[in-house]
Amino acid sequence: MTTPATVQRIDALADVRAGDKGDTLIVAVLARDRAAYDLLERRLTEDVVAAHYGELITGPARRTRQPNLLAMVFELPGVLGGGVTGSPALDGHGKTLGYHLLSLEIRGA
């Protein structure tokens, strides 16, 4: 008999740091340990992250893995709606949008 996979929020596994480049949100995901990184590497894909940001994203998400740092960086085009100078949004740098990723739930195992 198999045990059902547990569901965990990214917040339980990692911290994030966000920044901007034009209207592209850049989010670094920093795993808290090797086991968390291994799980995130399997489950936190470009497609999963793009779906989490929904209609805000205007192009393909890109993930760069940095296993020596237990980190990965996502580039999400269009999420900032024109960037710091081109968007009427309150968070033109995307700092709070980076924290939005922490609410994403993924299955373990």
CYANA upper distance limits for C-alpha pairs under 8 A (distance plus 0.5 A):
  5 ALA  CA    107 ARG  CA      6.41
  5 ALA  CA    108 GLY  CA      5.86
  5 ALA  CA    109 ALA  CA      6.42
  6 THR  CA    107 ARG  CA      6.13
  6 THR  CA    108 GLY  CA      5.74
  6 THR  CA    109 ALA  CA      8.06
  7 VAL  CA    105 GLU  CA      6.76
  7 VAL  CA    106 ILE  CA      6.03
  7 VAL  CA    107 ARG  CA      4.94
  7 VAL  CA    108 GLY  CA      6.50
  8 GLN  CA     12 ALA  CA      7.19
  8 GLN  CA     13 LEU  CA      8.41
  8 GLN  CA    105 GLU  CA      5.82
  8 GLN  CA    106 ILE  CA      5.99
  8 GLN  CA    107 ARG  CA      6.79
  8 GLN  CA    108 GLY  CA      7.40
  9 ARG  CA     13 LEU  CA      7.75
  9 ARG  CA    102 LEU  CA      7.03
  9 ARG  CA    103 SER  CA      6.31
  9 ARG  CA    104 LEU  CA      5.98
  9 ARG  CA    105 GLU  CA      4.71
  9 ARG  CA    106 ILE  CA      6.76
 10 ILE  CA     14 ALA  CA      6.43
 10 ILE  CA     15 ASP  CA      8.49
 10 ILE  CA    101 LEU  CA      7.64
 10 ILE  CA    102 LEU  CA      5.28
 10 ILE  CA    103 SER  CA      6.84
 10 ILE  CA    104 LEU  CA      6.30
 10 ILE  CA    105 GLU  CA      6.74
 10 ILE  CA    106 ILE  CA      7.73
 11 ASP  CA     15 ASP  CA      7.04
 11 ASP  CA    102 LEU  CA      5.08
 11 ASP  CA    103 SER  CA      7.03
 13 LEU  CA     31 ALA  CA      6.39
 13 LEU  CA     32 ARG  CA      6.42
 13 LEU  CA     33 ASP  CA      8.46
 13 LEU  CA     36 ALA  CA      5.96
 13 LEU  CA     37 TYR  CA      8.42
 14 ALA  CA     29 VAL  CA      6.81
 14 ALA  CA     30 LEU  CA      5.72
 14 ALA  CA     31 ALA  CA      4.66
 14 ALA  CA     32 ARG  CA      5.71
 14 ALA  CA     36 ALA  CA      7.86
 14 ALA  CA    102 LEU  CA      8.40
 15 ASP  CA     29 VAL  CA      6.41
 15 ASP  CA     30 LEU  CA      5.68
 15 ASP  CA     31 ALA  CA      7.03
 15 ASP  CA     32 ARG  CA      7.86
 15 ASP  CA    102 LEU  CA      8.12
 16 VAL  CA     27 VAL  CA      7.09
 16 VAL  CA     28 ALA  CA      5.93
 16 VAL  CA     29 VAL  CA      5.15
 16 VAL  CA     30 LEU  CA      6.48
 16 VAL  CA     98 GLY  CA      7.03
 16 VAL  CA     99 TYR  CA      7.21
 16 VAL  CA    102 LEU  CA      8.00
 17 ARG  CA     27 VAL  CA      6.27
 17 ARG  CA     28 ALA  CA      5.66
 17 ARG  CA     29 VAL  CA      7.32
 17 ARG  CA     95 LYS  CA      8.06
 17 ARG  CA     98 GLY  CA      7.02
 17 ARG  CA     99 TYR  CA      8.47
 18 ALA  CA     25 LEU  CA      7.60
 18 ALA  CA     26 ILE  CA      6.10
 18 ALA  CA     27 VAL  CA      4.91
 18 ALA  CA     28 ALA  CA      6.72
 18 ALA  CA     93 HIS  CA      8.47
 18 ALA  CA     94 GLY  CA      6.87
 18 ALA  CA     95 LYS  CA      5.82
 18 ALA  CA     97 LEU  CA      8.20
 18 ALA  CA     98 GLY  CA      5.54
 18 ALA  CA     99 TYR  CA      8.47
 19 GLY  CA     25 LEU  CA      6.61
 19 GLY  CA     26 ILE  CA      5.67
 19 GLY  CA     27 VAL  CA      7.03
 19 GLY  CA     93 HIS  CA      6.36
 19 GLY  CA     94 GLY  CA      6.53
 19 GLY  CA     95 LYS  CA      6.93
 19 GLY  CA     98 GLY  CA      8.49
 20 ASP  CA     24 THR  CA      6.23
 20 ASP  CA     25 LEU  CA      5.39
 20 ASP  CA     26 ILE  CA      6.09
 20 ASP  CA     80 LEU  CA      8.38
 20 ASP  CA     83 GLY  CA      7.91
 20 ASP  CA     93 HIS  CA      5.87
 20 ASP  CA     94 GLY  CA      6.95
 21 LYS  CA     25 LEU  CA      7.24
 21 LYS  CA     26 ILE  CA      7.81
 21 LYS  CA     83 GLY  CA      7.96
 22 GLY  CA     80 LEU  CA      8.33
 22 GLY  CA     82 GLY  CA      7.24
 22 GLY  CA     83 GLY  CA      5.31
 22 GLY  CA     84 VAL  CA      7.65
 23 ASP  CA     77 PRO  CA      6.86
 23 ASP  CA     78 GLY  CA      5.62
 23 ASP  CA     79 VAL  CA      6.85
 23 ASP  CA     80 LEU  CA      5.08
 23 ASP  CA     81 GLY  CA      6.19
 23 ASP  CA     82 GLY  CA      5.16
 23 ASP  CA     83 GLY  CA      4.47
 23 ASP  CA     84 VAL  CA      8.04
 24 THR  CA     75 GLU  CA      6.98
 24 THR  CA     76 LEU  CA      5.88
 24 THR  CA     77 PRO  CA      4.68
 24 THR  CA     78 GLY  CA      5.87
 24 THR  CA     79 VAL  CA      6.49
 24 THR  CA     80 LEU  CA      6.52
 24 THR  CA     83 GLY  CA      7.76
 25 LEU  CA     74 PHE  CA      8.48
 25 LEU  CA     75 GLU  CA      6.41
 25 LEU  CA     76 LEU  CA      5.58
 25 LEU  CA     77 PRO  CA      6.89
 25 LEU  CA     78 GLY  CA      7.97
 25 LEU  CA     79 VAL  CA      6.41
 25 LEU  CA     80 LEU  CA      6.68
 25 LEU  CA     93 HIS  CA      8.20
 25 LEU  CA     94 GLY  CA      6.62
 25 LEU  CA     98 GLY  CA      8.40
 26 ILE  CA     73 VAL  CA      7.39
 26 ILE  CA     74 PHE  CA      6.14
 26 ILE  CA     75 GLU  CA      5.16
 26 ILE  CA     76 LEU  CA      6.80
 26 ILE  CA     98 GLY  CA      8.46
 27 VAL  CA     73 VAL  CA      6.11
 27 VAL  CA     74 PHE  CA      5.67
 27 VAL  CA     75 GLU  CA      7.17
 27 VAL  CA     98 GLY  CA      6.30
 28 ALA  CA     71 ALA  CA      7.37
 28 ALA  CA     72 MET  CA      6.28
 28 ALA  CA     73 VAL  CA      4.79
 28 ALA  CA     74 PHE  CA      6.86
 29 VAL  CA     71 ALA  CA      6.01
 29 VAL  CA     72 MET  CA      5.84
 29 VAL  CA     73 VAL  CA      6.65
 29 VAL  CA     74 PHE  CA      8.48
 30 LEU  CA     37 TYR  CA      8.49
 30 LEU  CA     69 LEU  CA      8.28
 30 LEU  CA     70 LEU  CA      6.63
 30 LEU  CA     71 ALA  CA      4.99
 30 LEU  CA     72 MET  CA      7.30
 31 ALA  CA     36 ALA  CA      6.18
 31 ALA  CA     37 TYR  CA      5.62
 31 ALA  CA     40 LEU  CA      8.28
 31 ALA  CA     70 LEU  CA      6.02
 31 ALA  CA     71 ALA  CA      6.43
 32 ARG  CA     36 ALA  CA      6.83
 32 ARG  CA     37 TYR  CA      7.93
 32 ARG  CA     70 LEU  CA      8.24
 33 ASP  CA     37 TYR  CA      6.80
 33 ASP  CA     70 LEU  CA      7.63
 34 ARG  CA     38 ASP  CA      6.64
 34 ARG  CA     70 LEU  CA      7.15
 35 ALA  CA     39 LEU  CA      6.83
 36 ALA  CA     40 LEU  CA      6.58
 37 TYR  CA     41 GLU  CA      6.41
 37 TYR  CA     67 PRO  CA      8.32
 37 TYR  CA     70 LEU  CA      6.18
 37 TYR  CA     71 ALA  CA      7.61
 38 ASP  CA     42 ARG  CA      6.96
 39 LEU  CA     43 ARG  CA      6.63
 39 LEU  CA     44 LEU  CA      8.46
 39 LEU  CA    108 GLY  CA      7.23
 39 LEU  CA    109 ALA  CA      7.70
 40 LEU  CA     44 LEU  CA      5.49
 41 GLU  CA     45 THR  CA      7.74
 41 GLU  CA     65 ARG  CA      8.38
 43 ARG  CA     48 VAL  CA      8.32
 43 ARG  CA    106 ILE  CA      7.13
 43 ARG  CA    107 ARG  CA      7.91
 44 LEU  CA     48 VAL  CA      6.59
 44 LEU  CA     49 VAL  CA      7.18
 44 LEU  CA    106 ILE  CA      8.07
 45 THR  CA     49 VAL  CA      6.78
 45 THR  CA     63 ARG  CA      7.90
 46 GLU  CA     50 ALA  CA      6.51
 46 GLU  CA     60 PRO  CA      8.39
 46 GLU  CA     61 ALA  CA      5.86
 46 GLU  CA     62 ARG  CA      6.51
 46 GLU  CA     63 ARG  CA      6.52
 46 GLU  CA     74 PHE  CA      8.09
 47 ASP  CA     51 ALA  CA      6.56
 47 ASP  CA     61 ALA  CA      7.72
 48 VAL  CA     52 HIS  CA      6.79
 49 VAL  CA     53 TYR  CA      7.05
 49 VAL  CA     61 ALA  CA      8.10
 49 VAL  CA    101 LEU  CA      8.13
 50 ALA  CA     54 GLY  CA      6.71
 50 ALA  CA     57 ILE  CA      7.14
 50 ALA  CA     60 PRO  CA      8.11
 50 ALA  CA     61 ALA  CA      6.54
 50 ALA  CA     76 LEU  CA      7.89
 52 HIS  CA    101 LEU  CA      8.00
 52 HIS  CA    104 LEU  CA      7.56
 53 TYR  CA     57 ILE  CA      6.85
 53 TYR  CA     79 VAL  CA      8.22
 56 LEU  CA     78 GLY  CA      6.93
 56 LEU  CA     79 VAL  CA      5.27
 56 LEU  CA     80 LEU  CA      8.27
 56 LEU  CA     81 GLY  CA      8.10
 57 ILE  CA     61 ALA  CA      8.42
 57 ILE  CA     76 LEU  CA      6.73
 57 ILE  CA     77 PRO  CA      6.24
 57 ILE  CA     78 GLY  CA      5.62
 57 ILE  CA     79 VAL  CA      5.40
 58 THR  CA     77 PRO  CA      6.23
 58 THR  CA     78 GLY  CA      5.41
 58 THR  CA     79 VAL  CA      7.59
 59 GLY  CA     76 LEU  CA      7.90
 59 GLY  CA     77 PRO  CA      6.10
 59 GLY  CA     78 GLY  CA      7.58
 60 PRO  CA     76 LEU  CA      7.73
 60 PRO  CA     77 PRO  CA      7.68
 61 ALA  CA     74 PHE  CA      7.29
 61 ALA  CA     75 GLU  CA      6.23
 61 ALA  CA     76 LEU  CA      5.47
 61 ALA  CA     77 PRO  CA      7.38
 62 ARG  CA     74 PHE  CA      6.01
 62 ARG  CA     75 GLU  CA      5.62
 62 ARG  CA     76 LEU  CA      7.33
 63 ARG  CA     72 MET  CA      7.17
 63 ARG  CA     73 VAL  CA      6.10
 63 ARG  CA     74 PHE  CA      5.06
 63 ARG  CA     75 GLU  CA      7.09
 64 THR  CA     72 MET  CA      6.00
 64 THR  CA     73 VAL  CA      5.64
 64 THR  CA     74 PHE  CA      7.01
 65 ARG  CA     71 ALA  CA      6.85
 65 ARG  CA     72 MET  CA      4.83
 65 ARG  CA     73 VAL  CA      7.02
 66 GLN  CA     70 LEU  CA      6.70
 66 GLN  CA     71 ALA  CA      5.61
 66 GLN  CA     72 MET  CA      5.93
 66 GLN  CA     73 VAL  CA      8.39
 67 PRO  CA     71 ALA  CA      6.51
 67 PRO  CA     72 MET  CA      8.08
 78 GLY  CA     82 GLY  CA      7.45
 80 LEU  CA     84 VAL  CA      8.25
 80 LEU  CA     87 SER  CA      7.73
 80 LEU  CA     89 ALA  CA      8.43
 80 LEU  CA     91 ASP  CA      8.48
 80 LEU  CA     92 GLY  CA      6.54
 80 LEU  CA     93 HIS  CA      7.84
 80 LEU  CA     94 GLY  CA      6.98
 81 GLY  CA     86 GLY  CA      7.91
 81 GLY  CA     87 SER  CA      6.10
 81 GLY  CA     89 ALA  CA      8.17
 82 GLY  CA     86 GLY  CA      4.98
 82 GLY  CA     87 SER  CA      5.33
 83 GLY  CA     87 SER  CA      6.02
 83 GLY  CA     92 GLY  CA      6.00
 83 GLY  CA     93 HIS  CA      7.52
 84 VAL  CA     91 ASP  CA      8.45
 84 VAL  CA     92 GLY  CA      4.82
 84 VAL  CA     93 HIS  CA      6.46
 85 THR  CA     92 GLY  CA      8.14
 87 SER  CA     92 GLY  CA      7.02
 88 PRO  CA     92 GLY  CA      8.30
 91 ASP  CA     95 LYS  CA      7.23
 91 ASP  CA     96 THR  CA      7.39
 91 ASP  CA     97 LEU  CA      8.36
 94 GLY  CA     98 GLY  CA      6.72
 95 LYS  CA     99 TYR  CA      7.47
 96 THR  CA    100 HIS  CA      7.04
 97 LEU  CA    101 LEU  CA      7.69
 98 GLY  CA    102 LEU  CA      8.15
 99 TYR  CA    103 SER  CA      7.98
100 HIS  CA    104 LEU  CA      8.02
